[in-house]
Amino acid sequence: MSKLIKQLSPDVIKKTAQRCKERGVIIPTFAQMRDPKLVPDSVKSKLKTIGLWDINPLNLFRITWKNDITTGSFGGVNYLEIPSSVTGIKARVIGLIGKYFPTGAHKVGAAFGCLVPRLVSGEFDPSRHKAVWPSTGNFCRGGAFDCALLGCTPVAILPEDMSKERFQWLREIGAEVIATPGCESNVKEIYDKCWELKKDPMNIIFNQFEEFGNPIWHYNVTGPAIEEVFANISTSARAAAYVSATGSAGTIAAGDYLKKKYPHLKIVASEALQCPTLWMNGFGGHRIEGIGDKHVPWVHNVRNTDAVAAIDDEDCMRVLRLFNEPEGKKYLSSFGLSEAELDHLSLLGISGIGNVLAAIKTAKYFELTEDDVVFTIFTDSVELYRSRLEELSKEHGPYSTIEAAKDHAGPLAHQSIDFFKELGYYDRKAIHNLKYFTWVEQQGRTSEELNAQWNPEYWRSLFEDEVGYFDKLITDFNTLAS
């Protein structure tokens, strides 16, 4: 029996299936997103004529790490290795590329993982309900995209200080947009708005910070994608670490999968130094967009986290310019980077840059060698931050070779092990216990379930057992809609 889906509503399921049939919506299974070879040939042939960001129902099948952007079909996992001349370390740093998802960020997968189980079980009725997506940016974009395909109304909640590209896209796709006070770390204000909207039963809240569909998607799709990359790059290397910004704690769940495959792998959570919630129970505002802080997400398996790296947001902004300004690229070319390697650096958005800096800290702290691989995630690309580059240019003036040299020497070459904390058993439990103040006192969860989360079986069951039931419901739903 599912722990997440308590009951089915056959009448709603039947009505929603008919709605999907009329709109040409076929829902992919988690197994198909993990391995697109399982996608029907009839779908594959049609995808070749559909743009990656088109509002077309078949693009649900492109919620995968394996989109081939040259053919419109599927291929291997999209990943990028950052040259050692950039990182300054011996260990290899490899990140999965989020830009090649619909909406330009992998968060559309997390949104799918939250929405679809409720859709195919009948809990969410797209003909009546509004889908509310509390987010610090990319999650609500993914949710709005999914809703546009289903023809239902998305409500996006995000902090007012996020990049203007996010707001523009959301309004263009037809979302109702609510801007809450503050920046990435002002998640409490988002939750307060959710409580207000909950008063109307027509609003269904898809809170990525507590919806287990979010980490379940990453455990079953992102984790295996990294495993596949590792199997293809070398037979002698060691999977040493997996680095992920905590954010909603969905992406970091890929580390839970990897740790089962490679028991010695270290799971490193990165966050902003300006808001060091995990590192030292701290708080504050920061500029690493998309990794909201000041609390520990309900869906974070803290017991499996081995270390925390706090990254200075100023370092991220400086590297953003280094990677994308003409003088920055020119300077980096002096280290032997090819034109292709220079162009690929634009595949990293601000949080992706933060993850690279955390990977450097990790490699230096654990004294990793050329035999070690550090995996991470490049959630989105610079395409969502062009306005930030313009703002930085206005604030600091034209970017020069001297600035490029400083930004390479400081944030990259001299990134140190400061603000890095290896977690012991009781360090982890202390972070775990922080959930109480957000989730039990404020959000209606129970201390009994909080205590249950310290048991590894709690997470194994959620991450491994639920997905089979989800896929069965999806298959049955598609049969009704055919």
Secondary structure, DSSP 4 states (H G I P E B T S, - for coil): --SS-----HHHHHHHHHHHHHHT--PPPHHHHH-GGGS-HHHHHHHTTS-TT---GGGGGG-STTB-TTTSSB-S--EEEEPHHHH-SSSEEEEEE-TTSGGGSTHHHHHHHHHHHHHHHTSS-TTTPEEEEE-SSHHHHHHHHHHHHHT--EEEEEETTS-HHHHHHHHHTT-EEEEESSSTT-HHHHHHHHHHHHTSTTEEE--TTT-THHHHHIIIIIHHHHHHHHHHH-SS-EEEEEEEE-TTSSGGGHHHHHHHHSTTPEEEEEEETTS-HHHHS-------TT---SS--TT--GGG--EEEEE-HHHHHHHHHHHHSHHHHHHHHTTT--HHHHHHGGG--HHHHHHHHHHHHHHHHTT--TTEEEEEEE-S-GGG-HHHHHHHHHHH-S--HHHHHHHIIIIIIT--STTEEE--HHHHHHHHHTHIIIIITTT---HHHHHHTTSHHHHHIIIIIHHHHHHHHHHHHHHHH-
